[in-house]
Amino acid sequence: MEESIKRWIMKAESDLKVAMDELMTEKPANDMVCFHCQQAVEKYLKAFLVKNNMEFRKTHDISQFIELCLGIDKSFNELLDKNVDSLTIYAAEIRYPDGFYIPSDEETEDAIRKAKYVKEFVMRKLESER
């Protein structure tokens, strides 16, 4: 696997690890768990785009990354079906007091599920393209 792709995966793995580790604490910071899930998903999708020499603009909008991936592989529609793009809200708004919002435990668990799903989905794609 190309070094730049490995770096995107490594950063995604770090975000997912932080999210999962925080979730296991006595009083998890749900907003930060969801933020790191969004970041992980964004980075897994970027790894796929880099693998396919697809340029992308600077954004945290997961639906835009999925749309770019769809241009390469229509099966990425599965991510839209699973509402993975709903994680976009956790990219910025949740981190600042103006848009103060703490996700519920259910929303937080859903974010973890979606991030893990994207990880498995993208890793299968990257491995099959070797």
Backbone torsions as a table, in degrees:
resi	resn	phi	psi	omega
1	MET	NA	138.0	-179.4
2	GLU	-60.1	144.8	-174.9
3	GLU	-58.6	-41.6	-178.5
4	SER	-65.2	-34.8	177.6
5	ILE	-67.9	-43.3	177.9
6	LYS	-58.0	-39.2	-179.4
7	ARG	-66.6	-41.3	176.9
8	TRP	-61.6	-42.9	179.6
9	ILE	-64.4	-43.5	-179.6
10	MET	-60.3	-42.7	178.7
11	LYS	-67.2	-39.3	177.2
12	ALA	-62.7	-43.4	178.8
13	GLU	-60.6	-40.3	178.9
14	SER	-62.9	-44.4	178.4
15	ASP	-61.8	-44.7	-179.4
16	LEU	-65.3	-39.1	178.4
17	LYS	-62.9	-45.6	179.2
18	VAL	-59.7	-44.1	179.6
19	ALA	-61.0	-47.9	-177.5
20	MET	-68.5	-39.6	177.8
21	ASP	-62.8	-44.7	-179.8
22	GLU	-63.7	-37.7	-179.8
23	LEU	-61.5	-27.1	-177.8
24	MET	-84.0	-5.1	-179.5
25	THR	-75.5	166.5	-177.9
26	GLU	-60.5	-42.6	179.3
27	LYS	-130.3	82.3	-176.2
28	PRO	-64.9	145.6	173.9
29	ALA	-84.9	90.6	-174.6
30	ASN	-55.8	-36.4	-179.7
31	ASP	-62.6	-39.7	-179.4
32	MET	-75.8	-32.4	174.6
33	VAL	-61.0	-48.4	-179.0
34	CYS	-65.1	-39.7	177.3
35	PHE	-58.5	-48.6	-178.2
36	HIS	-68.6	-28.9	174.2
37	CYS	-65.8	-44.3	177.6
38	GLN	-60.4	-44.7	-179.4
39	GLN	-62.8	-41.2	178.9
40	ALA	-61.8	-47.2	-179.8
41	VAL	-60.3	-46.6	179.1
42	GLU	-55.6	-44.3	-176.4
43	LYS	-73.5	-35.3	174.8
44	TYR	-63.0	-42.5	179.2
45	LEU	-65.8	-39.2	177.4
46	LYS	-63.2	-37.1	177.2
47	ALA	-59.9	-43.2	178.6
48	PHE	-64.0	-42.2	-180.0
49	LEU	-65.4	-41.8	177.7
50	VAL	-62.5	-42.7	178.7
51	LYS	-56.4	-34.0	-177.4
52	ASN	-101.2	19.4	176.6
53	ASN	53.3	36.4	-179.8
54	MET	-101.0	125.1	177.9
55	GLU	-80.1	151.6	178.3
56	PHE	-142.5	151.6	179.6
57	ARG	-89.9	165.0	-179.2
58	LYS	-74.4	112.1	178.1
59	THR	-159.1	164.2	174.2
60	HIS	-113.5	10.2	-177.2
61	ASP	-78.8	104.3	-176.4
62	ILE	-61.9	-34.5	179.9
63	SER	-61.7	-34.1	177.9
64	GLN	-67.2	-39.2	177.3
65	PHE	-66.9	-40.0	178.5
66	ILE	-64.1	-41.1	178.6
67	GLU	-59.8	-42.5	177.2
68	LEU	-63.3	-42.1	178.4
69	CYS	-63.7	-36.7	178.2
70	LEU	-61.6	-30.9	176.7
71	GLY	-65.5	-18.5	179.8
72	ILE	-101.7	-40.5	-173.0
73	ASP	-147.7	111.8	-176.1
74	LYS	-63.8	-19.2	-179.1
75	SER	-67.7	-11.7	176.2
76	PHE	-66.8	-11.0	174.0
77	ASN	-58.1	-27.2	177.2
78	GLU	-56.1	-35.6	-179.8
79	LEU	-69.6	-34.7	175.0
80	LEU	-69.5	-40.1	177.5
81	ASP	-59.2	-34.1	-179.3
82	LYS	-88.4	5.7	175.8
83	ASN	60.4	33.1	179.9
84	VAL	-61.8	-32.0	-178.4
85	ASP	-64.9	-13.2	177.0
86	SER	-65.1	-15.4	178.9
87	LEU	-71.5	-15.5	-177.8
88	THR	-53.9	-36.1	-178.1
89	ILE	-57.6	-24.7	-178.0
90	TYR	-84.7	-1.9	-175.8
91	ALA	-69.9	-44.5	-174.8
92	ALA	-133.9	-50.9	-172.4
93	GLU	-52.5	-40.9	-174.1
94	ILE	-70.7	-17.9	-174.6
95	ARG	-87.0	-9.3	-174.3
96	TYR	-120.1	148.7	-174.8
97	PRO	-67.3	-21.6	-179.7
98	ASP	-62.5	-37.8	179.9
99	GLY	-107.1	40.3	-171.8
100	PHE	-53.7	122.6	-179.1
101	TYR	-158.7	129.9	176.9
102	ILE	-111.2	118.2	178.8
103	PRO	-63.3	146.6	177.1
104	SER	-69.7	168.2	176.3
105	ASP	-59.6	-39.1	180.0
106	GLU	-64.9	-43.6	178.0
107	GLU	-63.2	-38.2	-179.2
108	THR	-67.3	-44.3	177.4
109	GLU	-63.8	-36.5	177.5
110	ASP	-64.7	-40.0	178.4
111	ALA	-62.6	-42.3	177.4
112	ILE	-62.0	-46.3	179.3
113	ARG	-57.8	-45.7	-178.8
114	LYS	-64.9	-42.4	179.7
115	ALA	-63.6	-42.4	178.3
116	LYS	-64.7	-38.5	179.4
117	TYR	-63.6	-45.8	179.7
118	VAL	-62.8	-41.3	177.7
119	LYS	-55.6	-52.8	-178.8
120	GLU	-61.9	-43.1	-178.3
121	PHE	-61.7	-51.6	-177.3
122	VAL	-67.9	-41.2	-179.4
123	MET	-62.3	-38.3	175.1
124	ARG	-60.9	-42.5	179.7
125	LYS	-63.7	-45.3	-178.6
126	LEU	-65.5	-39.2	180.0
127	GLU	-70.4	-34.4	-179.1
128	SER	-75.8	-16.6	-179.0
129	GLU	-93.9	5.9	-178.7
130	ARG	-63.2	NA	NA
